[in-house]
Amino acid sequence: MAGEDTVTVPGPNGGEAVYVDQAQKAAHDRWGFAGAYRAGDYVYLSGVVAGASPEATLDEAQFRSVLEQTFQRADQTLHAAGSGLHEVVEITSYHVWDSPAFAGGKMAHMEIVAAVKAEYLQGPDPAWTGIGVSDLLPPNGLVEIRMIAYSPK
């Protein structure tokens, strides 16, 4: 459930924008989006990006570590909205396959994402669409993951 630092902003029809804390809200305010949005029994998680620091190139182990942190941030934000990774029913992921920020190729990239997803999402697999893109907003972003959770109140 939501922590004591959670920030919520009421939206239309009883929905609410949800942020883990004031720092997340301030970071997201720059671009005008919520960390997550609860609308009835659904929680919509905004994209969480895994990537390398500027000018860095990740090997497979480093990419896996960054992805683990990304799934942990996603879970933290879902928890702020009263949900969690265990309730995810859909994932959309955006992949920069040919980025110089990752030393592996497309298949290594996807295999690592799938392996980390399997560690963090237990039970039946959610619907999942992976889309190749040329770039993400954060410099050296490698994958952006957005989720929808079915989480009855």
N, C-alpha and C positions, 0 to 999 in steps of 0.2 A: 504494500500500500504506500501511499504518498508519505514522504518524510517530512520532518518539521521545516525543512528549508524549501520544500516544493512551492512553486509560484503557480497559481492558476488565474486565468483571465476569462471571465464569463463570455460566452459567445451566443449566437442565436439558437433558439429552440432548446435551451438547456445544455448545449454543448459547452466545452471549455478548452481553451488553449492551456497546455501544461508544460512546465519547465522544471528541470531537476532543482534548480536554485536560481538566485538572482543573477549570478554570473552567466549562466546559460541563456537566461532571458535577454540580458544585455547584449550578448554576442549575436543572438538571433534577431534582435530588434533592428540591427543594421540592415538586414535584408528583408525583414518583415515576414518571418515565419515562426511557427511554434516548434518546440522540440517534439511534441506530440499533440494530437487533438483528439479529445474524447467526444464522440457523438453517439449518444445512447449506449448501446452495448458494444460498440466498436471503438478501437483506439487506432489512430493513424499515426505512425511514426514517420517523421520527416527523415530524409536520407542522412545516414551517418557515413562519413568518408574515412576510408583507410588509405594511407599514403605514406610516402617517404618525406623526410625533411628536404628542404630545397637543396638541389645539387647532389642528392644522395641516390644511390642505386641499391635496392634491397635484394639480398639473396633469398632463397626459398624459406629458410628458417626465420629470417627477419620479417618477411612478408606475413608468414603465419602468426608471428607474435603481434604484429600490428593489427591483423584481422581479429585475433582474440580480444585485444583491447577494444576494437570496434564493436564486437558483439557484447562485451561487458557494458559499454556506454549505451548501446541500444537497450539492453535489459534494464539498466538504471533508469533510463527515461521512461520505458514502459511501466516500471514499478511506480514511478512518480504519478503515472496516470491510473494506477490501480490495476495494472495488468502485469504481464511478464512474457518472456520468450516462449513459455509453455503454452501460451494461448494464441500464438501467431498462426494465421490461416493463409496468409499470402505474403510473398516476398517479391520485390522487383529490384534487381541489381543492375547497375550500370558499370561496365568494365572498360578500362583503357588497356586494350590487349597489347598494343605495341609501344608501351611507354618505356622510355629509357630509365625510369625510376625502378624497374623490376628486371632482374637479370634473367628470369625464366621466360618461356614463351607462353602462348595462349593456353595450351593444355595444362601446363604446370600451374598457371594462374588459376584456372578453373578448378583443377583438382584440389588445390589448397583451400579455395573458398568453400568447396563442397565438404571437405573434411572438417573444417572449423565449424561450418553450419551444423553438421551432424553431431558435433560435440556439444553444442549449445542448445539445439532444438531437439528434444527427445520426443518420442511418440511418432504418430503418423506424420509424414512429410507434408508441409504446406504446399500450396500451389506456388510455383516459382518461375519467373521469367528473367533471364539474363540477357542484357542488351549491350552490344558493343558501341562505344562512343569514342569520339576523338579527343575529348578533354573533359575535365571536371573543374569546378570553380576553385577549390584549393590547389595551389601549386603542387605538382607531383602526386595528385590524387590518383589512386589506382582502381578503386572500386567504391561506389556509393550504394548503400543498401537501405531501402525503405521497406517498411513492414506494415501489415494490417493485422490487428489482433481482435478476435471475438472474445469479449470479456464482459459478460453480463454483470451488472451492478448487484 
